[in-house]
Amino acid sequence: MTASRDDRRLAALAGLCAATAVAVLATSVLAPAAAEAGARRCWERNDGRVVCRQGRDSVDRRSAQEREWERDRANHYDPTGSYAAYPDWARYALSPKSLR
């Protein structure tokens, strides 16, 4: 018994619909989980301990006051602006040690 052309087209269309449904379901279910996983990454080390790290969004936990203090310190120790292209912590670290 051979399948007709219409039967083959119908089977291909059904397979395409099933694949589309699986893709839509996977993105709607897995996308929120991926967003949460980006906020905090956990992995198991070789010694069996589980280590977790926050995502990039929460790396800078310093307050505005701390950043301002760091900027003032960098400006004080690098008054000529020789290292102006660097971040404030690097400007302080690269400044001449005789000024400290």
ChimeraX attribute file (.defattr): number of C-alpha atoms within 10 A of each C-alpha:
attribute: neighborCount
match mode: 1-to-1
recipient: residues
	/A:1	3
	/A:2	5
	/A:3	7
	/A:4	9
	/A:5	9
	/A:6	9
	/A:7	11
	/A:8	11
	/A:9	11
	/A:10	12
	/A:11	12
	/A:12	12
	/A:13	12
	/A:14	12
	/A:15	12
	/A:16	12
	/A:17	12
	/A:18	12
	/A:19	12
	/A:20	12
	/A:21	11
	/A:22	12
	/A:23	12
	/A:24	12
	/A:25	12
	/A:26	11
	/A:27	12
	/A:28	11
	/A:29	11
	/A:30	11
	/A:31	12
	/A:32	11
	/A:33	11
	/A:34	11
	/A:35	10
	/A:36	11
	/A:37	13
	/A:38	14
	/A:39	13
	/A:40	14
	/A:41	12
	/A:42	11
	/A:43	11
	/A:44	10
	/A:45	9
	/A:46	7
	/A:47	6
	/A:48	8
	/A:49	9
	/A:50	10
	/A:51	10
	/A:52	11
	/A:53	13
	/A:54	13
	/A:55	13
	/A:56	10
	/A:57	10
	/A:58	11
	/A:59	9
	/A:60	8
	/A:61	8
	/A:62	10
	/A:63	9
	/A:64	9
	/A:65	9
	/A:66	11
	/A:67	14
	/A:68	13
	/A:69	13
	/A:70	17
	/A:71	16
	/A:72	14
	/A:73	16
	/A:74	23
	/A:75	18
	/A:76	16
	/A:77	19
	/A:78	20
	/A:79	12
	/A:80	9
	/A:81	14
	/A:82	11
	/A:83	17
	/A:84	14
	/A:85	9
	/A:86	12
	/A:87	13
	/A:88	21
	/A:89	13
	/A:90	13
	/A:91	23
	/A:92	22
	/A:93	13
	/A:94	15
	/A:95	19
	/A:96	11
	/A:97	9
	/A:98	6
	/A:99	8
	/A:100	8
